[in-house]
Amino acid sequence: MKINVRFHNGEARIRYELPAEEVVESAAARLRPILLEQEDCFHMKALSALGYICRAAPQDAEWIRAARTEWRTRVNPSTPEQSGYWIMVSDTVTGEDRDLDAHGLAMAWIYGDVVHHDPERRQEGDAFGLRDRFRAAVPLVAWVMVGTIELLNYIRALNEAGLLELRQEVFGEQVALKSTVWEEPAEMYYAPVGAEAPSLANSPMPEGWLPLSQTTDLSVFQHSIAGQLLRAERSPFMTQLPSPEEVEAARTPGGGWKRDQLAAWGVAWPPPKGWKDELSERWQVARQDGAPPPLPSPAPADFAQETLDFG
């Protein structure tokens, strides 16, 4: 975060610039298992395991001890001073005084405002307001992110040095989607309501199930309230997918691509990293599935003729 102090008409004013709340919420939700003692991937459990494995390696053992000490200080401080700061408020009507350190405020935001798991923590930080809770959470979430990445890199180094023997797929397992739009070949079947469901993925379809194809009468998919539930629309990816050669041929003189052309191919603006590889993969899948060759598509009228001058 950025904190700026300025003076205006003899008054000191403090300005805070913090990341977008949605971004920090997403990070906090992903990091929550790292913070929970009962989770298998709790940070201190990983450090304890490494400490046992590296007990005969003095330099590594020292790094792990330092990492454990830093984690306890930053993520589980024992005093308000260790937490960095604390806030005191007073209710002028009731005369009630409350105070809470930054760590307590941060945990109230993570477990109360984000995951709604601990109402007691949320109630503890209620008197201080959402802004104070969020302000305290931002540096904690950021530090835990950095500490987790640092520990992962250390585990990689130990594995490469032969002190750990972890399966390589542990490091290559997919944990995030590069794209949330995809198309895949499928076999579709339908049956009347109440029909016996398939028992196994590779078992024959039970009696009463029919394959869905281009000749299926879609009027059977009618709902008294929702109307037509299934429509025979062709996917834009199947009719407008360009081949890798067509993608290269569509470059502008400056070496980029026009925004309307990318939109016709179903590519978002600005185009995400790896969009050409994704288009090529979809084109290959479509060809294997016997789809017709891509058709030309006119540029949408509501797109400006903007040009992207990088690959």
C-alpha positions as CSV (number, residue, x, y, z in Angstrom):
1,M,0.0,0.0,0.0
2,K,1.0,3.7,-0.3
3,I,0.6,6.0,2.7
4,N,1.1,9.8,2.1
5,V,0.9,12.5,4.7
6,R,0.1,16.1,3.8
7,F,-0.8,19.3,5.7
8,H,-3.8,21.4,4.8
9,N,-4.9,24.5,6.7
10,G,-2.7,23.4,9.6
11,E,-4.2,19.9,9.7
12,A,-2.3,16.7,9.0
13,R,-4.1,14.4,6.5
14,I,-3.1,10.8,5.8
15,R,-4.0,9.3,2.4
16,Y,-4.0,5.5,1.9
17,E,-3.9,3.8,-1.5
18,L,-4.6,0.1,-1.2
19,P,-5.2,-2.6,-3.8
20,A,-8.7,-3.4,-5.1
21,E,-10.7,-5.3,-2.4
22,E,-11.7,-8.1,-4.8
23,V,-8.1,-8.8,-5.6
24,V,-7.1,-9.1,-1.9
25,E,-10.3,-11.2,-1.2
26,S,-9.3,-13.6,-3.8
27,A,-5.7,-13.9,-2.4
28,A,-7.0,-14.3,1.1
29,A,-9.4,-17.1,0.2
30,R,-6.6,-19.0,-1.6
31,L,-4.2,-18.4,1.3
32,R,-6.6,-19.5,4.1
33,P,-5.4,-23.1,4.2
34,I,-1.9,-21.8,4.6
35,L,-3.0,-20.0,7.8
36,L,-5.0,-22.8,9.4
37,E,-3.2,-25.2,11.8
38,Q,-5.5,-28.1,11.0
39,E,-4.8,-28.0,7.3
40,D,-2.3,-30.3,5.7
41,C,-0.6,-27.4,3.9
42,F,-0.4,-25.2,7.0
43,H,2.8,-23.2,6.6
44,M,4.4,-24.2,9.9
45,K,3.7,-27.9,9.2
46,A,5.7,-27.6,6.0
47,L,8.5,-25.8,7.8
48,S,8.5,-28.5,10.6
49,A,8.8,-31.3,8.0
50,L,11.7,-29.5,6.2
51,G,13.3,-29.0,9.6
52,Y,13.4,-32.7,10.2
53,I,14.6,-33.5,6.7
54,C,17.4,-30.9,6.9
55,R,18.4,-31.5,10.5
56,A,21.9,-32.7,9.4
57,A,22.4,-29.7,7.0
58,P,23.4,-26.7,9.3
59,Q,22.9,-24.0,6.7
60,D,19.4,-25.2,5.6
61,A,18.4,-25.9,9.2
62,E,19.3,-22.3,10.1
63,W,17.2,-20.9,7.2
64,I,14.2,-23.0,8.4
65,R,14.6,-21.8,12.0
66,A,14.7,-18.2,10.8
67,A,11.7,-18.7,8.6
68,R,9.7,-20.2,11.5
69,T,10.6,-17.3,13.7
70,E,9.6,-14.7,11.0
71,W,6.3,-16.5,10.4
72,R,5.4,-16.5,14.1
73,T,6.2,-12.8,14.4
74,R,4.4,-11.7,11.3
75,V,1.4,-14.1,11.2
76,N,0.9,-14.9,14.9
77,P,2.3,-12.0,16.9
78,S,2.1,-12.3,20.7
79,T,1.9,-8.6,21.4
80,P,0.4,-5.4,19.9
81,E,3.9,-4.1,19.4
82,Q,4.9,-7.1,17.3
83,S,1.7,-6.6,15.3
84,G,3.0,-3.2,14.2
85,Y,0.2,-0.9,15.5
86,W,-3.1,-1.0,17.3
87,I,-6.2,1.2,17.2
88,M,-8.1,2.6,20.1
89,V,-11.7,3.9,19.8
90,S,-14.1,5.4,22.3
91,D,-17.9,5.5,22.1
92,T,-18.8,9.1,23.2
93,V,-22.4,8.0,24.0
94,T,-21.8,4.9,26.1
95,G,-18.3,5.7,27.2
96,E,-17.1,2.3,26.1
97,D,-13.4,2.0,25.1
98,R,-12.1,-0.6,22.6
99,D,-8.7,-1.4,21.2
100,L,-7.4,-4.0,18.8
101,D,-4.0,-4.5,17.2
102,A,-3.4,-4.8,13.4
103,H,-3.2,-8.6,13.5
104,G,-6.6,-8.9,15.2
105,L,-8.1,-6.4,12.7
106,A,-6.6,-8.4,9.8
107,M,-7.9,-11.7,11.0
108,A,-11.4,-10.1,11.6
109,W,-11.4,-9.1,7.9
110,I,-10.2,-12.5,6.6
111,Y,-12.4,-14.7,8.8
112,G,-15.3,-12.4,9.2
113,D,-15.7,-10.2,6.1
114,V,-14.3,-12.7,3.5
115,V,-15.0,-16.3,4.5
116,H,-17.7,-15.6,7.2
117,H,-16.2,-18.5,9.2
118,D,-15.6,-16.9,12.6
119,P,-18.4,-14.6,13.9
120,E,-16.4,-14.0,17.1
121,R,-13.5,-12.5,15.3
122,R,-15.8,-10.5,13.1
123,Q,-17.6,-9.1,16.2
124,E,-14.2,-8.3,17.8
125,G,-13.4,-6.0,14.9
126,D,-16.9,-4.7,14.4
127,A,-16.3,-1.4,16.3
128,F,-13.4,-0.4,14.1
129,G,-15.2,-0.5,10.7
130,L,-14.5,-2.2,7.4
131,R,-11.8,0.2,6.3
132,D,-9.6,-0.4,9.3
133,R,-10.0,-4.1,9.1
134,F,-9.2,-4.1,5.4
135,R,-6.2,-1.8,5.8
136,A,-4.7,-4.1,8.4
137,A,-5.3,-7.2,6.2
138,V,-3.6,-6.0,3.1
139,P,0.0,-6.2,4.3
140,L,-0.6,-9.5,6.1
141,V,-2.1,-11.1,3.0
142,A,0.7,-9.7,0.9
143,W,3.4,-10.9,3.2
144,V,1.9,-14.4,3.5
145,M,1.8,-14.6,-0.3
146,V,5.5,-13.7,-0.5
147,G,6.4,-16.1,2.3
148,T,4.5,-18.9,0.6
149,I,6.2,-18.3,-2.8
150,E,9.6,-18.1,-1.0
151,L,9.0,-21.5,0.7
152,L,7.9,-23.1,-2.6
153,N,11.1,-21.9,-4.2
154,Y,13.1,-23.2,-1.3
155,I,11.4,-26.6,-1.7
156,R,12.2,-26.6,-5.4
157,A,15.9,-25.9,-4.6
158,L,16.0,-28.7,-2.0
159,N,14.4,-31.1,-4.5
160,E,16.9,-30.2,-7.3
161,A,19.8,-30.7,-4.8
162,G,18.5,-34.2,-4.0
163,L,17.6,-33.4,-0.3
164,L,14.0,-34.0,-1.2
165,E,12.6,-36.7,-3.5
166,L,9.3,-35.3,-4.7
167,R,7.4,-36.5,-7.7
168,Q,7.8,-34.0,-10.6
169,E,4.1,-33.9,-11.3
170,V,3.7,-32.1,-7.9
171,F,5.3,-29.0,-9.5
172,G,3.4,-29.3,-12.8
173,E,-0.1,-29.9,-11.5
174,Q,-2.6,-27.4,-12.9
175,V,-4.0,-25.2,-10.1
176,A,-5.5,-22.3,-12.2
177,L,-7.4,-22.0,-15.5
178,K,-5.7,-20.0,-18.2
179,S,-9.1,-19.5,-19.9
180,T,-12.7,-20.0,-18.7
181,V,-14.0,-20.4,-22.3
182,W,-13.4,-23.7,-24.1
183,E,-15.1,-26.2,-26.4
184,E,-14.7,-29.9,-26.5
185,P,-16.2,-32.8,-28.5
186,A,-18.9,-34.8,-26.7
187,E,-21.6,-37.5,-27.0
188,M,-24.9,-36.2,-25.7
189,Y,-27.9,-38.3,-24.7
190,Y,-31.3,-37.5,-23.3
191,A,-34.2,-39.4,-21.7
192,P,-37.6,-38.7,-20.1
193,V,-37.6,-37.4,-16.5
194,G,-37.3,-40.3,-14.1
195,A,-35.3,-42.5,-16.4
196,E,-32.6,-44.7,-14.9
197,A,-29.3,-42.9,-14.8
198,P,-26.0,-44.5,-16.0
199,S,-24.2,-46.3,-13.2
200,L,-20.6,-45.9,-14.5
201,A,-18.7,-43.6,-16.9
202,N,-18.0,-46.5,-19.3
203,S,-21.2,-48.5,-18.9
204,P,-23.8,-48.7,-21.7
205,M,-26.6,-46.1,-21.6
206,P,-29.7,-47.6,-19.9
207,E,-32.9,-48.2,-21.8
208,G,-34.8,-45.0,-22.8
209,W,-31.7,-42.9,-23.5
210,L,-31.4,-41.5,-27.0
211,P,-28.4,-39.8,-28.7
212,L,-28.7,-36.1,-29.3
213,S,-27.8,-35.2,-32.9
214,Q,-28.4,-32.6,-35.6
215,T,-31.6,-34.4,-36.6
216,T,-33.1,-34.5,-33.1
217,D,-36.5,-32.8,-32.8
218,L,-35.6,-30.1,-30.3
219,S,-39.2,-29.4,-29.5
220,V,-38.9,-32.2,-26.8
221,F,-36.8,-29.7,-24.8
222,Q,-39.7,-27.4,-23.8
223,H,-40.5,-26.1,-20.4
224,S,-43.8,-24.6,-19.5
225,I,-42.1,-21.5,-17.9
226,A,-38.6,-21.3,-19.4
227,G,-39.7,-22.1,-23.0
228,Q,-37.1,-23.7,-25.3
229,L,-34.3,-25.1,-23.3
230,L,-32.0,-26.2,-26.1
231,R,-31.3,-24.5,-29.4
232,A,-29.3,-25.8,-32.4
233,E,-26.9,-22.9,-32.6
234,R,-23.5,-23.3,-34.2
235,S,-20.6,-22.4,-32.0
236,P,-18.7,-19.3,-33.2
237,F,-15.5,-21.2,-32.5
238,M,-16.5,-23.8,-35.1
239,T,-17.4,-21.4,-37.9
240,Q,-14.8,-18.7,-37.4
241,L,-11.8,-20.5,-36.1
242,P,-8.7,-19.5,-38.1
243,S,-5.8,-21.8,-38.9
244,P,-2.4,-20.7,-37.7
245,E,-1.6,-19.6,-41.2
246,E,-4.7,-17.4,-41.4
247,V,-3.8,-15.8,-38.0
248,E,-0.3,-14.9,-39.3
249,A,-1.8,-13.7,-42.6
250,A,-4.1,-11.3,-40.7
251,R,-1.3,-9.3,-39.2
252,T,-1.4,-5.5,-39.9
253,P,1.6,-3.8,-41.5
254,G,2.7,-2.9,-38.0
255,G,2.9,-6.6,-37.0
256,G,-0.2,-6.7,-34.8
257,W,-3.9,-7.5,-35.2
258,K,-7.0,-5.4,-35.5
259,R,-9.4,-5.4,-32.6
260,D,-12.4,-6.4,-34.7
261,Q,-10.5,-9.3,-36.2
262,L,-9.7,-10.6,-32.8
263,A,-13.3,-10.3,-31.7
264,A,-14.4,-12.3,-34.7
265,W,-12.1,-15.1,-33.5
266,G,-13.5,-14.9,-30.0
267,V,-10.4,-13.3,-28.5
268,A,-10.9,-10.9,-25.7
269,W,-9.5,-7.3,-25.8
270,P,-6.8,-6.8,-24.8
271,P,-5.8,-10.3,-25.9
272,P,-4.5,-12.5,-23.0
273,K,-1.1,-14.1,-23.0
274,G,-1.0,-17.2,-25.1
275,W,-4.1,-16.4,-27.2
276,K,-2.5,-17.6,-30.5
277,D,-1.6,-21.0,-29.0
278,E,-5.1,-21.4,-27.6
279,L,-6.6,-20.6,-31.0
280,S,-4.3,-23.1,-32.7
281,E,-5.3,-25.8,-30.2
282,R,-9.0,-25.1,-30.8
283,W,-8.5,-25.2,-34.5
284,Q,-6.7,-28.6,-34.3
285,V,-9.5,-30.0,-32.1
286,A,-12.2,-28.8,-34.5
287,R,-10.4,-30.4,-37.5
288,Q,-10.1,-33.7,-35.6
289,D,-13.8,-33.5,-34.9
290,G,-14.7,-33.2,-38.6
291,A,-15.9,-29.6,-38.5
292,P,-16.2,-27.6,-41.7
293,P,-13.5,-25.2,-42.7
294,P,-13.7,-21.8,-41.0
295,L,-16.0,-19.2,-42.7
296,P,-15.1,-15.6,-43.2
297,S,-16.7,-13.2,-40.7
298,P,-17.6,-9.6,-41.3
299,A,-16.2,-7.1,-38.7
300,P,-18.7,-6.1,-36.1
301,A,-19.9,-2.6,-36.6
302,D,-19.7,-1.6,-33.0
303,F,-15.9,-2.2,-32.7
304,A,-13.4,0.6,-33.3
305,Q,-10.7,-0.1,-35.8
306,E,-8.0,-0.4,-33.2
307,T,-4.7,-2.2,-33.9
308,L,-2.6,-4.2,-31.5
309,D,1.1,-3.8,-32.5
310,F,2.6,-6.7,-30.6
311,G,2.4,-10.4,-30.9
